[in-house]
């Protein structure tokens, strides 16, 4: 019986490969104890290590720093993409390598490679990261390589913990369509029929339309990994706090290809944060407040007022002064983090 069973498994595997549905070495089926998410670590050792992604982001545990401006080069230029139907995601590969660069945001210089989506069978879950336990129906990941690597292959082979940068945005359901997504969703529909599809040029136009207010708002940073096998722990993660809007009808378009051999829930469950720090880049960060407790103002009222502009934001002088004190601030926050974690 054992050999017959093995033969059956081999036959099913060959059928699956023949149809190109799955390589059968992993899927998203929670109940699959051999190839589902809970088993990835058996077949892909890095999936069982201690810096995996996604994670539940807990605002209260995050180390606060002042939000840093982003520099998005080429995001607002008409760009063509090749859409790949990978069954477990729809991936948009950038055709002109190096034409979109993301920097600022305390990130460094990274070149866009592709972006892709994670979703589930309903609007109650589907995004990968969660925020204070809250789940989102959709999450987009913009995947970049560090600019000093010639290729993404070289970046991966380096095994450096910041070789790649993933920039994630949550989505939330809104009543009306988000028209900025329409060109992308048309590409998704076309690739469903053909396997791949070349889009016409469109702008990511992140600052004003596609990402709305998200790009100018709070964001979280931590070091983690790819959320699909082999879970390479080489990813500097950014997750924006403010979700992007999408309609239920647009979500249905994304789901039109399901189900397949990967299942219907195309997101990895959250992984342990462990001893990692999560940094919150906070647009409302106030230098004289930590943990809600006002600290002695060494400069006095006059100095404090001088260091703020009309909107209550600290000015450049003040920011630079605090950057010089960055080591001490981080040390303080690390202690606070550990105290919270271990209940000391
Ligand atoms: Zn992803």
Boltz pocket constraint, residues with backbone or C-beta under 6 A from the ligand:
constraints:
  - pocket:
      binder: B
      contacts: [[A, 116], [A, 117], [A, 118], [A, 141], [A, 227]]
      max_distance: 6.0
